[in-house]
Amino acid sequence: MTALATVAGMLPLAFALGAVSQMLQPLAIAVIGGVSISMVLSLIITPAVHFYLARERYTP
């Protein structure tokens, strides 16, 4: 939920809707990309890797 709130908060800057947002537009795009990638990594990739490694370790 925090990542989604951050992305939602950066969308006006990313779309350059404000007066000064053209200067901050690249920063907003980078933040949106970084938060989105970290969310995918922490919610999907990390548990999948842990499941794969734990399964091979405890196989009788």
C-alpha positions as CSV (number, residue, x, y, z in Angstrom):
1,M,0.0,0.0,0.0
2,T,2.9,2.4,0.7
3,A,4.4,1.7,-2.8
4,L,1.0,2.4,-4.4
5,A,0.6,5.6,-2.5
6,T,4.1,6.7,-3.5
7,V,3.4,6.0,-7.2
8,A,0.0,7.8,-7.0
9,G,1.7,10.8,-5.4
10,M,4.4,11.0,-8.1
11,L,1.9,10.7,-11.0
12,P,1.2,14.4,-11.2
13,L,4.9,15.2,-11.4
14,A,5.5,12.4,-14.0
15,F,2.8,13.8,-16.2
16,A,4.1,17.4,-15.8
17,L,0.8,18.8,-14.6
18,G,2.2,21.4,-12.2
19,A,4.1,24.7,-12.9
20,V,7.5,23.5,-11.7
21,S,7.0,19.8,-12.4
22,Q,8.9,19.9,-15.7
23,M,12.1,20.2,-13.7
24,L,11.2,17.3,-11.4
25,Q,9.7,15.1,-14.1
26,P,12.8,12.8,-14.5
27,L,13.0,12.4,-10.7
28,A,9.3,11.4,-10.5
29,I,9.7,8.8,-13.4
30,A,12.8,7.3,-11.7
31,V,11.0,7.1,-8.3
32,I,8.0,5.4,-9.9
33,G,10.2,2.9,-11.7
34,G,12.3,2.1,-8.7
35,V,9.3,1.7,-6.3
36,S,7.5,-0.5,-8.9
37,I,10.5,-2.7,-9.5
38,S,11.2,-3.1,-5.8
39,M,7.6,-3.9,-5.1
40,V,7.6,-6.7,-7.7
41,L,11.0,-8.0,-6.4
42,S,9.9,-8.1,-2.8
43,L,6.4,-9.5,-3.3
44,I,7.0,-12.0,-6.1
45,I,10.6,-12.8,-6.9
46,T,12.0,-13.1,-3.3
47,P,9.3,-15.5,-2.1
48,A,9.6,-17.6,-5.2
49,V,13.4,-17.9,-4.8
50,H,13.0,-18.8,-1.1
51,F,10.4,-21.4,-1.9
52,Y,12.7,-23.0,-4.6
53,L,15.8,-23.0,-2.3
54,A,13.9,-24.3,0.8
55,R,12.2,-27.1,-1.3
56,E,15.6,-28.4,-2.4
57,R,17.2,-28.2,1.0
58,Y,14.5,-30.1,2.9
59,T,13.7,-32.8,0.2
60,P,14.2,-36.2,1.9
